């Protein structure tokens, strides 16, 4: 559970990734709506206004219509090159990196940031260079290349120190801490050190960022809970709660969500604290019964189910997990959903509840409908893609930094991309044939009826063994 927190917080706000930097010159009395800006752009083609208007259109469209935003960035880059405006040319590459990263197009994102760095270095715009390093680090963080991510966050950190940017020094340190915490062999000492230094810097900042401080104390609490320092975890969650409340109405959902983490720490402290844990779960649910992120609801149900399981209330725990899996998006296997499945697996190993036997076939049916084998192939494909992407991205950076000429760099990148696409195509074909074969075998054996294709093999095997055990006992 506590390992989920860094993933969730990185999705809640893009502050982890730099979108700030040096101020951009503006023109007075520009239209504030997209149609007005587009009309002005048609009249301003070929003039010095063109790159700025394209930049404004990008900012208007980047969240709701990223493809159009990218099109205007292409126009901005072209216009800036013709005008010799390196500032807006660099910003076009930089913003293209932002859009591509958000869409999961990590290769193009890395290339855009690297090109932006070249231009910003020529213009001696150290703030934007630092932001680009920070954002490259975040791409590596997203793809699980934590060592590479740390290297780029540290490059950003040094530049932020050089230019005296306290706020982004703190953010870079937080990112470094997350990497140390998520590594296969976590370095909790360095993670804590990074978080605490980030807190210290943030408190020096004149205009305190309540969300950033909330995030940092939640990270510290998660780290303490993971290392079984539950009293310290509760202290840090309490401080996080204060900063969430300081956000006003925007922090209301964060205030409610903290209760689930507090409940988890109390649950981990032992049976004598189970009652307190349940009070916090119920209190958070009362404050926010319908969170905007379904993963938050799944997490609440998981904690309540684990609490029920620890008290021997297996039927109740199964019912809660059924609800968690029922509200999870059918096409996504999220970290909270994986936890739901793992908890189910542990529960079905128990032969009976203290009051009512667990209806094991219901569990099988539920998993069959909510998570098909196709999802497992999708997840495997995603993992393979992530590995290939991470290796490809590091290769792209190595080529860029090796000082090769542009033509050679483009050729090597092109071959890297082509080979990656070929490998992914082969994997996709294997996945399709594997899925079809598995579907045909399942249909022949008629294990789950006409309305369901396949089930999670591990759960089916567990349940079948359990049923055989029950029959042998009868």
C-alpha positions as CSV (number, residue, x, y, z in Angstrom):
1,X,0.0,0.0,0.0
2,X,2.6,2.5,1.0
3,X,4.5,1.9,-2.2
4,X,1.5,3.2,-4.1
5,X,1.7,6.7,-2.6
6,X,4.6,8.1,-4.8
7,X,2.7,6.9,-8.0
8,X,-0.5,8.6,-6.9
9,X,1.0,11.9,-5.8
10,X,3.0,12.2,-9.0
11,X,-0.3,12.0,-10.9
12,X,-2.2,14.4,-8.8
13,X,-0.1,17.5,-9.8
14,X,2.5,18.1,-12.5
15,X,4.6,20.1,-10.0
16,X,7.1,17.3,-10.1
17,X,7.8,18.2,-13.6
18,X,9.0,21.7,-14.4
19,X,6.7,23.9,-16.4
20,X,8.0,27.2,-15.1
21,X,11.3,28.8,-15.8
22,X,12.2,32.2,-17.1
23,X,9.4,34.6,-17.9
24,X,8.2,34.8,-21.5
25,X,7.7,38.2,-23.2
26,X,4.0,39.0,-23.8
27,X,2.1,41.3,-26.1
28,X,-0.6,43.5,-24.7
29,X,-4.3,43.0,-25.4
30,X,-4.1,39.5,-26.9
31,X,-7.4,37.6,-27.3
32,X,-8.0,35.2,-24.4
33,X,-10.0,32.6,-26.4
34,X,-8.8,30.1,-29.0
35,X,-10.9,31.4,-32.0
36,X,-9.7,35.0,-31.3
37,X,-6.0,33.9,-31.1
38,X,-6.4,31.8,-34.3
39,X,-7.9,34.8,-36.2
40,X,-5.0,37.0,-35.0
41,X,-2.5,34.3,-36.0
42,X,-3.8,34.3,-39.6
43,X,-3.2,38.0,-39.8
44,X,0.3,37.7,-38.2
45,X,1.9,35.0,-40.2
46,X,5.5,35.9,-41.0
47,X,5.6,38.6,-38.4
48,X,7.5,38.6,-35.1
49,X,4.1,38.1,-33.4
50,X,3.6,34.6,-34.9
51,X,5.8,32.6,-32.5
52,X,4.2,34.3,-29.4
53,X,0.6,33.7,-30.7
54,X,1.4,30.0,-31.3
55,X,2.8,29.8,-27.8
56,X,-0.4,31.3,-26.4
57,X,-2.5,28.8,-28.4
58,X,-0.3,25.9,-27.1
59,X,-1.0,27.0,-23.5
60,X,-4.7,27.2,-24.2
61,X,-4.9,23.8,-25.9
62,X,-2.2,21.6,-24.1
63,X,-4.7,20.1,-21.5
64,X,-7.8,19.7,-23.6
65,X,-6.5,19.1,-27.2
66,X,-2.8,18.1,-27.1
67,X,-2.6,17.2,-30.8
68,X,-3.6,20.7,-31.8
69,X,-1.2,22.1,-29.2
70,X,1.6,20.1,-30.9
71,X,0.6,21.4,-34.3
72,X,0.9,25.0,-33.1
73,X,4.3,24.2,-31.5
74,X,5.5,22.9,-34.9
75,X,4.4,26.2,-36.4
76,X,6.0,28.2,-33.6
77,X,9.4,26.4,-34.2
78,X,9.2,27.0,-37.9
79,X,8.4,30.7,-37.5
80,X,11.0,31.2,-34.8
81,X,13.7,29.6,-37.0
82,X,12.8,32.0,-39.9
83,X,12.9,35.0,-37.6
84,X,16.1,33.9,-35.8
85,X,14.2,33.9,-32.5
86,X,16.1,31.2,-30.6
87,X,14.1,31.8,-27.4
88,X,10.8,30.7,-28.9
89,X,12.5,28.0,-30.9
90,X,13.8,26.5,-27.7
91,X,10.4,26.9,-26.0
92,X,8.8,25.0,-28.8
93,X,11.0,22.0,-28.3
94,X,10.7,22.3,-24.5
95,X,6.8,22.4,-24.6
96,X,6.7,19.6,-27.1
97,X,8.6,17.5,-24.6
98,X,6.0,18.3,-22.0
99,X,3.1,17.3,-24.2
100,X,4.8,14.1,-25.4
101,X,5.7,13.1,-21.9
102,X,2.1,13.5,-20.7
103,X,0.9,11.3,-23.6
104,X,3.5,8.6,-22.8
105,X,5.6,9.3,-25.9
106,X,8.8,9.2,-24.0
107,X,11.3,9.0,-26.9
108,X,10.0,12.1,-28.6
109,X,9.9,13.8,-25.2
110,X,13.5,13.1,-24.5
111,X,14.6,14.3,-27.9
112,X,12.6,17.5,-27.6
113,X,14.2,18.2,-24.2
114,X,17.7,17.5,-25.5
115,X,17.2,19.9,-28.4
116,X,15.8,22.5,-26.1
117,X,18.8,22.2,-23.8
118,X,21.2,22.9,-26.8
119,X,19.3,26.1,-27.6
120,X,18.9,27.2,-24.0
121,X,22.6,26.7,-23.4
122,X,23.5,28.8,-26.4
123,X,21.2,31.5,-25.0
124,X,22.6,31.0,-21.5
125,X,19.1,30.4,-20.1
126,X,20.2,28.3,-17.2
127,X,16.7,28.2,-15.7
128,X,15.2,26.5,-18.7
129,X,18.2,24.2,-19.0
130,X,17.6,23.1,-15.4
131,X,13.9,22.6,-16.0
132,X,14.7,20.4,-19.0
133,X,17.2,18.3,-17.0
134,X,14.5,17.9,-14.3
135,X,11.9,16.9,-16.9
136,X,14.3,14.3,-18.5
137,X,14.7,12.9,-15.0
138,X,11.0,12.6,-14.6
139,X,10.7,10.7,-17.9
140,X,13.3,8.2,-16.6
141,X,11.4,8.0,-13.3
142,X,8.2,7.2,-15.1
143,X,9.9,4.4,-17.0
144,X,11.5,2.9,-13.9
145,X,15.1,3.9,-14.7
146,X,15.8,5.3,-11.3
147,X,19.5,5.6,-11.5
148,X,19.3,7.6,-14.8
149,X,16.5,9.7,-13.2
150,X,18.7,10.5,-10.2
151,X,21.5,11.6,-12.5
152,X,19.3,14.1,-14.3
153,X,17.6,15.4,-11.2
154,X,21.0,16.0,-9.7
155,X,22.1,17.9,-12.8
156,X,18.9,20.0,-12.4
157,X,19.6,20.4,-8.7
158,X,23.1,21.9,-9.3
159,X,21.8,24.4,-11.8
160,X,19.0,25.4,-9.5
161,X,21.6,26.0,-6.8
162,X,23.7,28.1,-9.2
163,X,20.8,30.4,-10.1
164,X,19.4,30.4,-6.5
165,X,16.0,28.8,-7.3
166,X,15.0,27.5,-3.9
167,X,11.6,26.2,-4.8
168,X,12.8,24.0,-7.7
169,X,15.8,22.8,-5.7
170,X,13.2,21.5,-3.2
171,X,11.2,19.8,-6.0
172,X,14.4,18.2,-7.5
173,X,15.3,16.8,-4.0
174,X,11.8,15.4,-3.6
175,X,12.1,13.7,-7.0
176,X,15.5,12.2,-6.0
177,X,14.0,10.9,-2.7
178,X,11.2,9.2,-4.6
179,X,13.8,7.5,-6.9
180,X,15.7,6.2,-3.9
181,X,12.5,5.0,-2.3
182,X,11.2,3.2,-5.5
183,X,14.5,1.4,-6.4
184,X,14.5,-2.3,-6.5
185,X,16.7,-2.2,-3.5
186,X,15.4,1.0,-1.8
187,X,17.9,3.3,-0.1
188,X,15.6,4.6,2.7
189,X,18.4,6.6,4.3
190,X,19.1,8.7,1.2
191,X,15.4,8.9,0.5
192,X,14.7,10.4,3.9
193,X,17.7,12.7,3.7
194,X,16.5,14.1,0.4
195,X,12.9,14.6,1.7
196,X,14.1,16.4,4.8
197,X,16.5,18.7,2.9
198,X,13.6,19.4,0.5
199,X,11.4,20.3,3.5
200,X,14.1,22.6,4.9
201,X,14.4,24.4,1.6
202,X,10.7,24.7,1.1
203,X,10.3,26.4,4.6
204,X,13.0,28.9,3.6
205,X,10.9,29.9,0.6
206,X,9.0,33.1,1.1
207,X,5.8,31.9,-0.5
208,X,5.4,28.4,0.9
209,X,3.9,25.8,-1.4
210,X,1.3,24.0,0.8
211,X,0.8,21.2,-1.7
212,X,4.5,20.6,-2.0
213,X,4.9,20.4,1.7
214,X,1.8,18.2,2.0
215,X,3.4,15.9,-0.6
216,X,6.8,15.8,1.3
217,X,5.3,14.9,4.6
218,X,3.1,12.3,3.0
219,X,6.3,10.8,1.5
220,X,8.0,10.9,4.9
221,X,5.0,9.2,6.5
222,X,4.9,6.5,3.8
223,X,8.6,5.9,4.3
224,X,8.2,5.6,8.1
225,X,5.2,3.2,7.8
226,X,7.2,1.1,5.4
227,X,10.1,0.9,7.9
228,X,7.7,0.1,10.7
229,X,8.2,3.4,12.5
230,X,4.5,3.9,12.9
231,X,4.5,6.6,15.5
232,X,6.7,8.7,13.3
233,X,4.5,8.0,10.3
234,X,1.5,9.2,12.3
235,X,3.4,12.4,13.2
236,X,4.3,13.1,9.6
237,X,0.7,12.4,8.4
238,X,-0.5,14.8,11.0
239,X,1.8,17.6,9.6
240,X,0.7,16.8,6.1
241,X,-2.9,17.2,7.3
242,X,-2.2,20.7,8.4
243,X,-0.8,21.7,5.0
244,X,-3.8,20.0,3.2
245,X,-6.1,22.1,5.3
246,X,-4.1,25.2,4.6
247,X,-5.0,24.7,0.9
248,X,-8.6,25.6,1.6
249,X,-11.3,24.0,-0.5
250,X,-8.8,22.7,-3.0
251,X,-7.3,20.6,-0.2
252,X,-10.5,19.0,1.0
253,X,-10.0,15.7,-0.8
254,X,-6.4,15.5,0.4
255,X,-7.7,16.0,4.0
256,X,-10.0,13.1,3.6
257,X,-7.5,10.8,1.9
258,X,-4.9,11.3,4.7
259,X,-7.3,9.4,7.0
260,X,-6.7,6.2,5.0
261,X,-3.0,6.4,5.5
262,X,-3.4,7.1,9.2
263,X,-5.8,4.1,9.5
264,X,-3.2,1.9,7.8
265,X,-0.5,2.9,10.3
266,X,-2.8,2.2,13.2
267,X,-3.7,-1.2,11.7
268,X,0.0,-2.1,11.4
269,X,0.5,-1.2,15.1
270,X,-1.5,-4.3,16.1
271,X,-5.0,-5.5,17.2
272,X,-5.3,-3.0,20.0
273,X,-5.4,-0.2,17.5
274,X,-7.9,-1.8,15.0
275,X,-10.8,0.2,16.4
276,X,-8.9,3.5,15.9
277,X,-8.0,2.4,12.4
278,X,-11.7,1.8,11.6
279,X,-12.7,5.2,13.0
280,X,-10.3,6.9,10.6
281,X,-11.5,4.9,7.6
282,X,-15.1,5.8,8.4
283,X,-14.2,9.4,9.1
284,X,-12.5,9.8,5.8
285,X,-15.3,8.1,4.0
286,X,-17.8,10.6,5.6
287,X,-15.7,13.5,4.4
288,X,-15.3,12.3,0.9
289,X,-17.6,9.4,-0.1
290,X,-17.0,9.9,-3.9
291,X,-13.3,10.8,-4.5
292,X,-12.4,12.1,-8.0
293,X,-9.8,9.4,-8.4
294,X,-11.3,5.8,-8.3
295,X,-7.9,4.5,-7.1
296,X,-8.5,6.4,-3.9
297,X,-11.7,4.5,-3.3
298,X,-10.1,1.2,-4.2
299,X,-7.3,1.9,-1.7
300,X,-9.9,2.7,1.0
301,X,-11.7,-0.6,0.3
302,X,-8.4,-2.5,0.4
303,X,-7.4,-1.1,3.8
304,X,-10.9,-1.9,5.2
305,X,-10.6,-5.4,3.7
306,X,-7.2,-6.0,5.2
307,X,-8.5,-4.8,8.5
308,X,-11.4,-7.3,8.3
309,X,-9.0,-10.1,7.2
310,X,-6.7,-9.4,10.2
311,X,-9.8,-9.8,12.5
312,X,-10.8,-13.1,10.8
313,X,-13.8,-11.6,9.1
314,X,-13.1,-13.2,5.7
315,X,-16.5,-13.0,4.2
316,X,-16.7,-9.3,4.9
317,X,-13.2,-8.8,3.5
318,X,-14.1,-10.7,0.3
319,X,-17.2,-8.5,-0.1
320,X,-15.1,-5.3,0.2
321,X,-12.6,-6.6,-2.3
322,X,-15.4,-7.6,-4.7
323,X,-16.5,-4.0,-4.5
324,X,-13.0,-2.7,-5.1
325,X,-12.6,-4.8,-8.1
326,X,-16.0,-4.0,-9.4
327,X,-15.3,-0.2,-9.5
328,X,-11.8,-0.6,-11.0
329,X,-11.6,0.2,-14.7
330,X,-11.9,-3.1,-16.5
331,X,-9.1,-2.3,-19.0
332,X,-6.5,-1.2,-16.4
333,X,-4.5,-3.2,-13.9
334,X,-3.6,-0.5,-11.4
335,X,-1.4,-0.8,-8.3
336,X,-4.5,-0.7,-6.0
337,X,-6.2,-3.4,-8.1
338,X,-3.1,-5.6,-7.9
339,X,-3.3,-5.2,-4.1
340,X,-7.0,-6.2,-4.2
341,X,-6.1,-9.4,-6.1
342,X,-3.2,-10.2,-3.8
343,X,-5.5,-9.8,-0.7
344,X,-8.1,-12.1,-2.4
345,X,-5.4,-14.7,-3.0
346,X,-4.4,-14.6,0.7
347,X,-8.1,-14.9,1.8
348,X,-9.0,-17.8,-0.4
349,X,-6.3,-19.8,1.3
350,X,-8.4,-19.7,4.4
351,X,-10.8,-22.6,4.4
352,X,-13.7,-20.9,6.1
353,X,-14.9,-17.8,7.9
354,X,-15.6,-17.8,11.6
355,X,-19.2,-17.4,10.9
356,X,-20.1,-18.1,7.2
357,X,-18.0,-20.1,4.7
358,X,-16.5,-18.0,1.9
359,X,-18.3,-18.5,-1.4
360,X,-15.2,-19.3,-3.4
361,X,-16.8,-19.7,-6.8
362,X,-18.0,-16.1,-6.4
363,X,-14.4,-15.0,-6.2
364,X,-13.5,-16.9,-9.3
365,X,-16.4,-15.5,-11.2
366,X,-15.6,-12.0,-10.1
367,X,-12.0,-12.2,-11.2
368,X,-13.1,-13.8,-14.5
369,X,-15.3,-10.9,-15.3
370,X,-13.1,-8.0,-14.0
371,X,-9.7,-9.2,-15.1
372,X,-9.3,-11.2,-18.2
373,X,-6.1,-12.9,-19.5
374,X,-6.0,-10.2,-22.2
375,X,-5.3,-7.7,-19.4
376,X,-2.3,-9.8,-18.3
377,X,-1.0,-9.8,-21.9
378,X,-1.6,-6.0,-21.9
379,X,0.3,-5.6,-18.7
380,X,3.1,-7.8,-19.9
381,X,3.3,-5.8,-23.1
382,X,3.4,-2.6,-21.1
383,X,6.2,-3.9,-18.9
384,X,8.2,-5.0,-22.0
385,X,7.6,-1.6,-23.7
386,X,8.7,0.1,-20.5
387,X,11.9,-1.8,-20.5
388,X,12.6,-1.2,-24.1
389,X,11.7,2.5,-23.8
390,X,14.0,2.9,-20.8
391,X,16.9,1.3,-22.6
392,X,16.1,3.3,-25.8
393,X,15.9,6.6,-24.0
394,X,19.3,6.0,-22.3
395,X,20.8,5.2,-25.7
396,X,19.3,8.4,-27.2
397,X,20.9,10.5,-24.4
398,X,24.2,8.7,-24.7
399,X,24.3,9.4,-28.4
400,X,23.3,13.0,-27.9
401,X,26.0,13.6,-25.3
402,X,28.7,11.8,-27.1
403,X,29.2,14.8,-29.4
404,X,28.2,13.0,-32.6
405,X,27.2,15.1,-35.6
406,X,23.5,15.6,-36.1
407,X,23.2,13.4,-39.2
408,X,24.9,10.5,-37.4
409,X,22.8,11.1,-34.4
410,X,19.6,11.0,-36.4
411,X,20.7,7.9,-38.2
412,X,21.4,6.0,-34.9
413,X,18.2,7.2,-33.4
414,X,16.3,6.1,-36.4
415,X,17.8,2.6,-36.3
416,X,17.2,2.4,-32.5
417,X,13.5,3.3,-33.1
418,X,13.2,0.9,-36.0
419,X,14.7,-2.0,-34.1
420,X,12.4,-1.3,-31.1
421,X,9.3,-1.2,-33.3
422,X,10.3,-4.5,-34.9
423,X,10.8,-6.1,-31.4
424,X,7.5,-4.7,-30.2
425,X,5.7,-6.0,-33.4
426,X,7.0,-9.5,-32.8
427,X,6.0,-9.3,-29.1
428,X,2.5,-8.1,-30.2
429,X,2.1,-11.0,-32.6
430,X,3.2,-13.5,-30.0
431,X,0.8,-11.9,-27.5
432,X,-2.2,-12.1,-30.0
433,X,-1.5,-15.8,-30.8
434,X,-0.9,-16.6,-27.2
435,X,-4.2,-15.0,-26.2
436,X,-6.1,-16.7,-29.0
437,X,-4.6,-20.1,-28.0
438,X,-5.4,-19.5,-24.4
439,X,-9.0,-18.5,-25.2
440,X,-9.5,-21.6,-27.4
441,X,-8.2,-23.9,-24.6
442,X,-10.4,-22.2,-22.0
443,X,-13.4,-22.5,-24.3
444,X,-12.7,-26.2,-24.9
445,X,-12.6,-26.9,-21.2
446,X,-15.6,-24.7,-20.5
447,X,-14.2,-23.6,-17.2
448,X,-16.1,-20.4,-16.9
449,X,-19.1,-20.5,-19.3
450,X,-20.1,-18.5,-22.3
451,X,-20.0,-15.0,-20.7
452,X,-16.4,-15.1,-19.7
453,X,-13.3,-15.8,-21.7
454,X,-10.6,-16.6,-19.2
455,X,-9.6,-16.2,-15.5
456,X,-6.4,-15.5,-13.6
457,X,-4.7,-18.8,-13.6
458,X,-3.2,-18.4,-10.2
459,X,-6.5,-17.7,-8.5
460,X,-8.3,-20.5,-10.4
461,X,-5.6,-23.0,-9.3
462,X,-5.8,-21.7,-5.7
463,X,-9.6,-22.0,-5.6
464,X,-9.6,-25.5,-7.3
465,X,-7.1,-26.8,-4.8
466,X,-9.2,-25.3,-2.0
467,X,-12.4,-26.9,-3.2
468,X,-10.6,-30.3,-3.5
469,X,-9.4,-29.9,0.1
470,X,-13.0,-29.2,1.2
471,X,-14.3,-32.3,-0.7
472,X,-11.6,-34.5,0.8
473,X,-12.5,-33.2,4.3
474,X,-16.2,-34.0,3.6
